[in-house]
Amino acid sequence: MATTRGLFGSSLARKYWMALTGLFLCSFLVIHLLGNLPLLMGKQEAFNAYAHFMTTFPLIKAVSYLLYASILLHTVDGLMLAKQNMAARPANYVKYNGAANANWSSRNMALLGTFTLLFLIIHMKSFWYEMHWGSVPMITDAEGSTYKDLYTITVAAFEQVWYSLFYVVAMISLGFHLWHGFASAFQTMGWSHPRYTPWIKAIGYGFAVLVPATFASIPLYILLT
């Protein structure tokens, strides 16, 4: 067993952290996707109410800090594991054929994760930062409640071809990342069984396709309608 130690302890501990934070981020993806579905239906009030709730409700705000910490932890942990794996590969004079034992996504998890992190930074600057400190127009709903109109700036962002295309490419990258990562997290945690593992893999593949594809459909719908 590897004994390399660092910020997260042993290599095994880092894998556990990677799995747990990855599964937590998967749950966030589902919640975030459900909150973004009003964009596909043109429901401005529903989307603004969701954005207001997510940025003002105390419990959600507390969980959001856990989310930010998980993203950072997942990223650093992944880069450390990638570095360790590279160091453990055979020497240059020995031909290394990674494709013989792993698919493309599993061999490039660090690259996919880094690109996804870059997307998150740009995405949060465009929306999360603007929601808190930017100049966002206000809107009053039918019941007289006043919200920041994040719907309008979101639609405006997705009407930019470059941003929508960048968003779609980021979702493709996320899909490849999830293609390997979802089932791998369950395996790392020891939650595997000959009867259930095929189902976990099938659910993971479906998750890796359906969730990013639905996210990607939002800017495409706005851009093309």
C-alpha positions, 0 to 999 in steps of 0.5 A, a space after each residue: 500500500 502506498 504510504 505517500 502523505 500530504 494534505 489529505 494523509 495517505 493515498 487511500 485517504 485521498 481516494 476516500 475524500 475524492 469519492 465522498 466530495 464527488 458524490 456530494 457534488 453529484 447531489 448538488 448537480 441534481 438540485 441545481 439542474 432542477 432549479 434551472 429548469 424554469 429557464 427552459 420554460 420561460 418562467 421568469 418568476 420561478 427562476 428568480 424565486 429559486 435564485 433568491 431562496 438559494 442565496 438568502 435561506 440560512 441553511 442553504 447559505 451554510 451548505 453553500 460554504 460546504 459546497 465551495 469547500 468540497 469543490 476545492 477539496 475535490 480539485 486539490 485531491 484529484 490533482 494530488 492523485 493524478 501526480 501520484 499516479 504519474 509518478 507510479 507509471 513505468 519508466 520512460 523506456 518501458 512502453 506504457 499502454 494505458 488504453 489497454 486497462 482504462 477508458 479515455 475518461 478514466 485516464 484523463 480525469 485530472 484534465 477533465 476536472 481542471 477544465 470543469 473547474 475553469 468553467 466553474 470559475 467563469 460561471 460563478 463570476 458571471 452569475 454568483 458574483 453578479 447576484 451578490 455584488 453586481 448591478 442586477 436589475 430588480 423585479 416585482 412579482 405578481 404577489 408584490 415580492 421584489 427579487 433580483 432579476 437573475 433570469 434576465 442576466 442569465 438569458 442575456 449571457 446565454 444569448 452570447 454565442 461564445 458563452 453558450 458554446 463554452 457552456 456546452 463544451 464544459 458540459 461535455 467535459 463534465 459528462 466524461 468526468 462523471 462517466 468514470 467518476 460516478 461508479 468509481 466513487 461507489 467502488 472506492 467507498 467499498 459499496 460494491 456487490 456482484 448483484 448491484 454494481 452493474 446497476 450502479 454503473 448503469 445509473 452512473 452512465 445514465 447520470 453522466 449523459 442525462 444531467 450534462 445534456 439537460 444542462 447543455 440544452 438550456 443555453 442552446 434553447 435560449 440561443 436558438 429561440 
